[in-house]
Amino acid sequence: MENYRTYLTEEEIPTHYYNLRADMPTKPAPLLNPGTHQPMTKDELVGVFCEELVDQELDNDTRFIEIPEEVRDYYKNYRPSPLVRAYNLEKKLGTPAKIYFKFEGNNTSGSHKLNSAVAQAYYAKKQGLKGVTTETGAGQWGTAMSMACSYFGLECDVYMVKVSYEQKPFRREVMRTYGANVTASPSNTTEVGKRLLEEFPDTTGSLGCAISEAVESAVTRDGYRYVLGSVLNLVLLHQSVIGLESKTAFEKIGVKPDIIIGCTGGGSNLGGLIAPFMGEKLRGEADYRFIGAEPTSCPSFTRGVFAYDFADTGHVCPLAKMYTIGSGYIPAPNHAGGLRFHGMSPILSQLYHDGMMEAVAYKQTEVFEAAETFANAEGILPAPESSHAIKAAIEEALKCKETGEEKVIFFGLSGTGYFDLKAYEQYNDGTMNDYTPTDEELAEAIATVPEV
Amino acid sequence: MENYRTYLTEEEIPTHYYNLRADMPTKPAPLLNPGTHQPMTKDELVGVFCEELVDQELDNDTRFIEIPEEVRDYYKNYRPSPLVRAYNLEKKLGTPAKIYFKFEGNNTSGSHKLNSAVAQAYYAKKQGLKGVTTETGAGQWGTAMSMACSYFGLECDVYMVKVSYEQKPFRREVMRTYGANVTASPSNTTEVGKRLLEEFPDTTGSLGCAISEAVESAVTRDGYRYVLGSVLNLVLLHQSVIGLESKTAFEKIGVKPDIIIGCTGGGSNLGGLIAPFMGEKLRGEADYRFIGAEPTSCPSFTRGVFAYDFADTGHVCPLAKMYTIGSGYIPAPNHAGGLRFHGMSPILSQLYHDGMMEAVAYKQTEVFEAAETFANAEGILPAPESSHAIKAAIEEALKCKETGEEKVIFFGLSGTGYFDLKAYEQYNDGTMNDYTPTDEELAEAIATVPEV
């Protein structure tokens, strides 16, 4: 019998990130200057982002980009992550399908976010910066960035979406333990925060707003740059380690997945997971079905438009061409915090637009039902975000049960739910809501997408 | 360079538990009937515990006991656990010592407790029971037992020490997610609980009291037995998988530890970690220094007496010969919850009494200081319990820095601190206390040890 867990050796940790853009026939559209609507140049971007990260963001051609040795050394603290055969889940579902997942939650940040945080902190340090600023929704990215900054000796200022700051005080303490300064967003520490608080004093915040605050805090101080944990091309580049390790592990055990599933908020997990597989598909070397699973409360892929939009509420960031439901959309306080973003990675948006992948949306309670099924079968308590992928995988496995097909279903378990117990409590108590915007609400939000 | 992490293959998961008692020249003293003060017989014990577990408890002779295939299958969900070279901690301390740790926290229970929980649930199921009752302090054991019962289809009633129940509502939700019934102890659901509440209405509870309640709940109902996560010989037997895997991993990399360190409350982690190494020492095949690290707030080894005592406050359990500070001792609400037990494993107590191992006690703030040093160096946020071992390992590593010795220091990282963020918050805020009982307080508690 095949093993439960396939671990690569440390030598098999990828030496290079894989840049999916090099294999895309239609490249993701460039970021635009919000004032001039012209493509952002390196000179414009380096005021906000670290220089080498800007190079990575703009590079649509280099297929493989070397992972610095210092970053690989940190990866060895928690990578390679296991590829797990979900025998117990298969048995519980009574499906002939083979289910696998790549488990990215076995590190203190609790998710895949650390993969990019380490790289971004490394480049910031290399550039001689004092520190970085960033935002965090559910808290995983902020925790990851705090850990990475602590390791490389950088200051780390985190703007945390207010609803998460209040619902997840423990996340805040993890960040403080790693030396970060954590501020609830919107806050009075920035101009954009002050404006928003004046207009909506009761707002629970959003990722879009926290991004605006973090960017303002970086560009108005010497020696600081802004770092972002999703959406950007450079982030998907770093997250390709997930897919690369998965591919090597599958080759080791002689298995080829038929369906590859990931949850998707800004797209960092899904983009990293599918990258090398999608590359094969784009090059005509293999075929896979790719499915992005998102919440009905924030349905960028399934109900959004493909257009240039702001990544942030304060409109200080460049415009990105992506699936979006409008930067004016302030999502309901949905506990799957990491998926509460109105837009989607330009890379994934282009691929979706080109028909290379599918998307599904799930309600919160059905996602938690899947989470509990998974937790009881496989032991691991999943993050609400990741549970969207679990739900989609279970759906596909149940289809196989009907048809008798022995498909290989592979999903990304991007994180653990140890800091989401308030949400589990609501689910256990039967008090969880299934908020989904109406067509009118959505149309109003989409109306905030600018004409470019 | 040697790898950061050494993983065994699934085939290298031990097939047998190692029973250290078989190699002990002086066996641990038998449990005594609290009424007659005669050694407990199998017939007496099977009313409380599962039958095969009683056999394991009483077996001082069989060196290796087979691990059932169903238990090994579950182990594959999270084992083998990694042996980690703490390169970053070594660098941070500037020590010539080589530091290794065995990381048992990479499962949803957050600690090594799952190793015994799975075995105990398996034997309960095999015996045809409806369910089990147990107690939990910090919550790790209750979580582990909930997970194991969910897997094997058993009911699980958990009495949770009140102070933890209130400080760790999230632990409770994890248990509920795995289908357990969780009750704050002392409670009105048992006679012993009612009595204690009458006498001390404001008590924050203790492990000793929760044990009494869980035992009463098991013996007064059909189809239930009591399960315990520490102290007992059978638990140390199951936890020997930690030491066995560690030993195999060290042999693989050709390294022999000089000093082996574990935190110790009831002794399950320390006893399992050191078992095969201590066996070598007892058989004269190798020499090691063994150090148990405990909190000054509950100093059984360092300030207790070696005597027969009750394991529980209600005095319904058998008497065990052990290092104890008295079953009447109700520890201060110390956040290192898992170490808040007045007694110590009879096996470890005998070995300590025989001069085969050492013990040290640390104050809470110095333990958290060590925890933060470790977290920032190695990434992993450690449990407060485990951080006692980290503190001892750091102390030994700093001694090596002074002497220039390149000793190999090995400690057990028994769990993660994701559910201990209130304690970290206190430490970060500077409001943590260093409660240590005075000589008078301790003498008063020790006076509750019965004359046998």
Chai-1 contact restraints between the chains, C-beta under 6 A:
chainA,res_idxA,chainB,res_idxB,connection_type,confidence,min_distance_angstrom,max_distance_angstrom,comment,restraint_id
A,N3,B,E10,contact,1.0,0.0,6.0,A-B,restraint_1
A,Y4,B,K76,contact,1.0,0.0,6.0,A-B,restraint_2
A,Y7,B,Y7,contact,1.0,0.0,6.0,A-B,restraint_3
A,E10,B,N3,contact,1.0,0.0,6.0,A-B,restraint_4
A,K76,B,Y4,contact,1.0,0.0,6.0,A-B,restraint_5
A,N77,B,G379,contact,1.0,0.0,6.0,A-B,restraint_6
A,N106,B,N106,contact,1.0,0.0,6.0,A-B,restraint_7
A,T108,B,G379,contact,1.0,0.0,6.0,A-B,restraint_8
A,T108,B,I380,contact,1.0,0.0,6.0,A-B,restraint_9
A,T108,B,L381,contact,1.0,0.0,6.0,A-B,restraint_10
A,M147,B,G379,contact,1.0,0.0,6.0,A-B,restraint_11
A,S150,B,N376,contact,1.0,0.0,6.0,A-B,restraint_12
A,F170,B,L421,contact,1.0,0.0,6.0,A-B,restraint_13
A,E173,B,L421,contact,1.0,0.0,6.0,A-B,restraint_14
A,E173,B,Y424,contact,1.0,0.0,6.0,A-B,restraint_15
A,E173,B,E425,contact,1.0,0.0,6.0,A-B,restraint_16
A,R176,B,N428,contact,1.0,0.0,6.0,A-B,restraint_17
A,T177,B,E372,contact,1.0,0.0,6.0,A-B,restraint_18
A,T177,B,A375,contact,1.0,0.0,6.0,A-B,restraint_19
A,T177,B,Y424,contact,1.0,0.0,6.0,A-B,restraint_20
A,E372,B,T177,contact,1.0,0.0,6.0,A-B,restraint_21
A,A375,B,T177,contact,1.0,0.0,6.0,A-B,restraint_22
A,N376,B,S150,contact,1.0,0.0,6.0,A-B,restraint_23
A,G379,B,N77,contact,1.0,0.0,6.0,A-B,restraint_24
A,G379,B,T108,contact,1.0,0.0,6.0,A-B,restraint_25
A,G379,B,M147,contact,1.0,0.0,6.0,A-B,restraint_26
A,I380,B,T108,contact,1.0,0.0,6.0,A-B,restraint_27
A,L381,B,T108,contact,1.0,0.0,6.0,A-B,restraint_28
A,Y418,B,Y418,contact,1.0,0.0,6.0,A-B,restraint_29
A,L421,B,F170,contact,1.0,0.0,6.0,A-B,restraint_30
A,L421,B,E173,contact,1.0,0.0,6.0,A-B,restraint_31
A,Y424,B,E173,contact,1.0,0.0,6.0,A-B,restraint_32
A,Y424,B,T177,contact,1.0,0.0,6.0,A-B,restraint_33
A,E425,B,E173,contact,1.0,0.0,6.0,A-B,restraint_34
A,N428,B,R176,contact,1.0,0.0,6.0,A-B,restraint_35
